[in-house]
Amino acid sequence: MGALLVLFGVRRANAWPIMSKRPTVTVKPREGRRARAGAPWIFSNEIAMEGATKALPPGSVVDVKGDDGQDFGSGFFNPKSLISVRLFARKVGAAADEKFFAGHLARALALRERIYDRPFYRLVHAEGDGLPGLVIDRFGNVLVVQITIAGMEEKLPVLLAALNKLLTPETIILRNDTPSRALEGLESYVRVAQGAASRIAVEENGARYFADLGQGQKTGWYYDQRDNRAFIAKLAKGRTVLDAYSYTGGFGILAAKAGAKEVICLDSSEPALKLAEESAAANQVSVRAVKADVFEEITRLGAQKERFDIVIADPPPFVKSRKDLEPGAKAYRKLARLAADITAPGGLLLLASCSHNIPLERFASECSAGILKGGRGASLIHSAGAGADHPVHPLLPESAYLKALVYALD
Ligand code: SAH
């Protein structure tokens, strides 16, 4: 009887996994070199895209194997995307369930809690935190979630459950309106998953700012420049500062708080400038908000021989895709030339790029070419990226998108 039960049990145990067995995606011979070395991406041309694989629904959880039988791991698969596989585990058969999310979220949180005193940071930075296609910014008890791949979108319910268990946030906003979602066949939407979307306060570097979480750009606030704002602020006492592409005043307000003599925040967005003025008031400082196109305004200021001790230029990405590299690089060079023109003798110029698609070396060479073209001597005194709450997967160096270079001008 016992033997029969065991037999029956074994038969059932065998039958079920066959019925629910998840698909396996195969990497072509001699392909997937980066993934074999530990990178979490596999591109569509590296995969044997035969009929059954191609027909898998976007966002399917798959096992990934080499044609030689080597295990690559478990991943999210999207046959429609150039990056077809995003591995989330190095072993096959791993589940992206609540336990998986709980583990990764707890690790991400512990890292931030070691670094920051206050609960204001990027909590999850995609592959850098082992969670492909997921970004979460934390503003105290408000979380802003941004999903960029189909596999992660499928997991939204378990993700929300894990977030609620870990942090019991009051509000969770889904800012799923990044253009890159189209590459994954995902719709664009902004939704309040719980609580209420509203303007909230951000605490950073000891200053208070306001962000509009529902309507602001990206997740409403750019935590990536935190350390670079602090670097500039340290040098701003008694100086005049032009914060070009200021958004809600991240750089300018901190500089004013650190004792800058005069601060201008220059941006084309009226709502962003309004928030900058309100944030300035909350910090008992004042900044002058100017709504204008940066290229036009700094050309005009240059012609009028206006000069600032510190100029910051942190534009939107000029190189949105690889095909924009040449025109984008040219735009960075021109911006550097115009910005150098309005930097006072002995002044400092911060030039930043948030374009994934221009490498640091190229960006730096465009910046120096632009500065030198204007006839100014300069030395690079600081080269930085995003803060420590934007960890980079060691085998995905291209995800270190932010570049911030500070030049001391003659
Ligand atoms: N420095 C900011 C972030 C800048 S984001 C911070 O520390 O938070 C880029 C900003 O450029 C946005 O606020 C956007 O409104 C602005 N912008 C985009 N194109 C512009 C243009 N042509 N002229 C002026 N501002 C522009």
Residues whose N, C-alpha, C, O or C-beta is under 5 A from the ligand:
A	BS01	SAH	Y222 Q225 Y245 S246 Y247 T248 G250 F251 L266 D267 S268 S269 A272 A292 D293 V294 D314 P315 P316
